[in-house]
């Protein structure tokens, strides 16, 4: 996907989630493109939580021009002003200090909405305003899906070049290593979670959809939901992994791991699944195939 950036048709810089975490704190206007489900919105939600920022998400696919441009009304002093949404009042009252405004689905907005964004997204904070209200201290982030047809999205309009030039622009691409690490930590209660994620990543399932699949597995929801999301064949692969987990007696598995860990601590190595393990973390990773994190913690703590 090429965009007219600073008068030249160029590809947006491709960045990973970990790189976005370094860019957000700078506070510049940022426009993030990426495939649906790549994690654009979630990355900002996670950053705002860690940074202690207040976040207002506004999906431009759902906005009317009146809500962004303000509704004109006559005052008792004989002139017109513009009424803005109540959700904006806490932001406008403090010039946006401590706030991030996130315009999601930006390339689903109408031309009238784009006109309102010129002032809101001005690159100079001193000139940034929303219908006369200063936003000098707010951070603006926007996101949109790729318009190259790869995710099948139909867009209302291309973004005007003057609006594009109000942002630093990048394209978010998921990194399989980062995705694996994030989802393993989030769903560490699922035995063999690594195998579930690995199967889904190999099929190029977007991170957001993998997250939803793991939620279904974790809470043992109806398998029809998985089929709706990823199809019957891939669902069958996941349930094959689950069957192997459930075929192992939990008490026996826990006891076997406890004995294996004890032998490792005594000898500095242990034979596990046909190979010698000499690193503790490697052994614990093998345990994760059949135990959850709480069970593993009980084994480690019990040996102390």
GIRA-V473648 format. One record per backbone hydrogen bond with DSSP energy under -0.5 kcal/mol. CO is the residue of the C=O (numbers start at 1). NH is the residue of the N-H. If there is no record, write none. Layout:
# GIRA-V473648
CO	NH
CO	NH
This chain:
# GIRA-V473648
1	12
3	5
3	10
4	6
5	8
8	5
8	10
10	3
13	171
15	173
16	20
17	21
18	22
19	22
19	23
20	24
21	25
23	26
23	27
24	27
29	168
30	32
30	142
31	33
31	170
32	144
33	172
34	146
35	38
37	208
39	43
40	44
41	45
42	46
43	47
44	48
45	49
46	50
47	51
48	52
48	53
49	52
54	100
55	57
56	58
56	102
57	59
58	60
58	104
59	62
64	67
64	68
65	69
66	70
70	72
71	83
73	81
75	78
79	75
81	73
83	71
85	88
86	89
88	91
88	92
89	93
91	94
91	96
92	95
94	97
95	137
96	99
98	54
99	139
100	56
100	102
101	103
101	141
102	58
102	104
103	143
104	60
105	108
106	109
107	156
107	157
110	114
111	115
112	116
113	117
114	118
115	118
115	119
116	120
117	121
119	122
119	129
123	125
124	127
124	128
125	128
128	135
129	131
130	133
132	134
133	130
135	138
137	98
139	101
139	141
140	30
141	103
142	32
143	106
144	34
149	152
153	155
160	163
160	164
161	165
163	166
164	167
167	169
168	31
169	13
170	33
171	15
174	176
175	179
176	180
177	181
178	182
179	183
180	184
181	185
182	186
183	187
185	188
187	190
188	293
189	191
190	193
192	195
192	196
193	197
194	198
195	199
196	200
197	201
198	202
199	203
200	205
201	204
206	209
206	210
207	211
208	212
209	213
210	214
211	215
212	216
213	217
214	218
215	219
216	221
217	220
222	225
222	226
223	227
224	228
225	229
226	230
226	231
227	231
231	235
232	236
233	237
234	238
235	239
236	240
237	241
238	242
239	243
240	244
241	245
242	246
243	247
245	248
249	253
250	254
251	255
252	256
253	257
254	258
255	259
256	260
257	261
258	262
259	263
260	264
261	265
262	266
263	267
264	268
270	272
270	277
272	275
275	272
276	278
277	270
279	283
280	284
281	285
282	286
283	287
284	288
286	289
287	290
287	291
288	192
292	296
293	297
294	298
295	299
296	300
297	301
298	302
299	303
300	303
300	304
301	304
